[in-house]
Amino acid sequence: MSLINASPTKGFFVNMLTRDIDLDDAILDLLDNSLDGLLRQEPGNTEQPYQDYTVDISISKDEFIIEDNCGGIPTEIAENYAFRMGKPPAREDDGIPTVGMFGIGMKRAVFKMGQDISIISKNSDKCFCVNIGQDWLESDNSWDLTMVDCNDEMQLDNQGTKIIVHHLYPGISEKFTTDSGFLSTLAGKIKTHYAYIIKKGLNINVNGQPISGNPIKLLVSQNAIDGDSSVLPFVYTEEQDGVRIRIIVGLTGQPPGLIEEDKATENSLPTESSAGWTIICNERVVLYADRSFLTGWGDGLPRFHYQFNTIVGIVEFSSNDASKLPVTTTKRGIDASTDLYLRVRKRMIEGMRIFVDYTNKWKNLKGEESITVISRTKAESLDSLSAINLITKKSTTVRDGSDGKIFKPTLPTPPSSKPTSRVIRFSKSIAEIQMVSEFLFSESNEKPSEVGEACFDYIFEETKK
């Protein structure tokens, strides 16, 4: 009998772990680690408990640096867990609302970028440094790393962590310097994915530029809170098996009528539009403005189109046990196969259906007839957290064994009298439209809607004669 070598190789881990994650998502993984340190600080219950904490991200062709003052990596966690390739079954870092489940986020992120890595952290006990170089990455003989005491150097002014990546891979270095859209894409993701944390005061800077949050706001009619039936969001809350669930669906503005819809297409929605479903796990956005089958569009709901561009749904999952959250390994997607998500998805569709039906009832009215719904009810924009806290007071218990609480709004309906106008819709070839435009306006490039209306007016005048 003889033994064979079945041990893993580092090359496999390094190459495979980094293959299925985008560069910007890898950077967000490191930002998640800063937030984990922040959550260990047990901040107060003020509106901005994180205002004294900062994360600085510095990106150039030669190096990547992320530095925070969020408390540092506890020594015990660094010695036993933080640098392992995977999360052990039992670890002492549980009990904080993180989104990391597999213990690969930090390693995968730095391995994605380069081969000379320094991780310096200062906690309440000590300051230490761990270096990972090319020799270690290419050697399968030892998986151990050395923790060097750096108390004498005091490389950090405050308790926190600093990660430096040198010797960037050529493709990464080029992307950092020649891809003009990369920094703006990264900043945009931070604005949306960390809007909740930024609202609570955390300062995030990229190359010295502060990033402001982009919170989603919904319309809430103040007189509806006082008892009238008017514009209010749908709200559902529940807590089971250590997971807190909150769903809110509402309007961000008056839905478009058919006239506006004729002038636009789904593709004309701005990229920053929050329409659709946003899903949040432990205060990090893992899915933003989704308008696909995943969240019910085209399955329980109509396929998303321009008519629904002011309807927004938000789902929050919160738990101190990240393994119970329906999130993928990249932390930027939803595991749609989990029982929890499948059950919550039914509630999502239930709430969204109310507002889909609302837009169907009003879409045949002229814009000025329907816009009065928002103005006359004194609807104002509130961030989703404030809206949930306000509406929850009106919720009732669901009788399905879940102990959930639900609020279903009774939205305004169109007046019983028949509308005085209708929208006429038809399509013609571009060449024909241009010919008619030239005939009517002496200009071939008038808007199709203007051409169609002018045609009707012309025939109407002839009819009256």
Number of C-alpha atoms within 10 A of each C-alpha: 3 3 5 6 5 6 7 9 14 18 13 9 17 18 13 12 18 20 12 11 18 13 18 16 17 23 21 23 25 21 21 20 21 25 23 21 23 22 16 17 12 11 12 9 9 10 10 15 16 23 16 11 18 19 21 19 21 15 16 15 17 16 19 23 18 21 22 27 23 27 23 30 26 20 19 12 13 16 14 13 18 21 18 16 19 14 16 11 6 8 13 9 14 12 12 17 18 25 29 23 19 14 17 21 25 22 22 24 22 27 22 23 24 21 20 20 24 18 19 25 29 27 20 13 11 17 26 24 19 19 16 17 16 12 10 17 18 13 12 13 9 9 13 9 13 11 16 12 14 17 14 8 9 15 16 20 8 16 19 26 27 22 21 18 23 19 18 23 16 13 9 19 21 14 17 20 14 10 11 10 11 15 17 12 12 16 21 17 19 25 20 24 25 28 22 23 21 22 18 17 19 25 20 24 18 18 12 10 12 13 18 19 24 19 19 21 20 28 22 26 23 16 15 18 16 8 9 12 15 23 26 25 30 26 28 27 21 18 16 11 7 11 17 16 20 21 24 26 29 26 24 20 17 19 25 23 23 21 18 15 16 16 11 13 12 13 9 9 14 10 8 11 13 25 23 23 25 22 24 24 24 20 19 24 24 22 21 21 19 19 19 14 14 14 26 22 19 13 12 16 15 13 13 19 14 20 20 22 22 20 22 25 28 24 22 19 23 22 21 17 17 22 13 17 24 22 25 15 18 19 24 20 15 21 16 15 9 13 11 16 19 15 10 17 19 14 16 25 19 17 24 26 16 18 23 18 11 18 20 13 13 22 20 19 21 19 17 9 14 19 17 12 18 19 12 11 18 16 20 16 16 18 14 22 16 12 20 20 11 14 21 16 11 15 17 14 15 15 9 7 7 11 14 18 19 23 21 18 20 16 17 16 13 17 9 6 6 8 12 7 9 11 12 11 10 6 8 9 7 10 10 11 20 18 14 19 22 15 12 15 13 11 12 17 14 16 12 18 14 11 21 19 11 16 14 12 12 12 11 11 9 9 8 6 6
